[in-house]
């Protein structure tokens, strides 16, 4: 997994933005974030799945999804390589 910080966390916006690249069908498991945290995913290349709310959700290039990240969640590359934008909003 390769992570590039596009915008680091700033308290005045409550946001941070990453560009994430998964290689070789890598699966990344993430523990729950703070209460009310929401992640917005936008796939820029490849195919991936995201696990949350007890199910896997497939996303292809150009597709997006958001979910509450105050639960355990996972990202998995379906294609050999996938790149996505991850916008994390820390609502309180």
N, C-alpha and C positions, 0 to 999 in steps of 0.2 A: 504494500500500500504506500502510495506517495501522496503527501498532503502539502499543498501550497496555501499559505494564508493570503487571502485577497484583502480582507479587512479584519484586523485584529479586534477583539472585544473592546467596546467602549461603553462605559456606564451610561453616557447620555443618550445612546441609541438602544442599548440592550441587545445589540446584534453582533454577530461575527460571521464572516463568510470565508469558506474554503473551497478550493478546487481539489477534488480527490480523484486519484487514479488507482484502479484495482487491476492487477495483472494476474494472468494464469488462474482465472476463476477463484481468486482469493475471497475468503469470507472474513469479514471483520465484525466481531461481536462487541457491542457497546452496552455498558451498564446504564441504568436510568439516570437522567439528568435531574436538575432541580424541578420542583413542582411547577407546572405551567409552561415548561419549556416546549417550544414547537420547532421542528426541523422542516425546512422546505428543500426538496431535492429536484434538481433540473438536470436531466441526462444530456450531455453534449456529444457523446459518442458511445457506441456499443449498447449492450443489453445487460440489465442487472435486476436483482430482486431485493426487496427490502422486507424484513420481518418485523412486524409490530401487531399488536392486538391479536396475537395467536395465529396469524396467517402470513404467508409470503405474497408479495405484490410485485408483479413484473413491470418494469419500465424500460422503454426503448428510447433511442435518440429522439430528442425533441419533446419527450413526455415529462411531466412533472407530478409531484405528489407532496402533500404535507401530512405530518402526523405529530401527535403529542409524544415527545421524547422523554417524558418523565416515567418511562417504562423501559425495560430491557429491549433492545432492538439490534438488528444485524443488517449488514449490507453484503451482497454476494454478487460477484461478476458471473454472468452467464456466458458472454462472449469472452474471448481470450484477453481482451482489454476493454475497460469501460472507464469513462471520465464523467464526473458529475460535479455540479455546483451544490454545495451544502450551506444553506443559510440558516443559522441557528438564532432563534429569538428567545431571549430569557424574559418572559413576562412574569411580573410579580404583582 
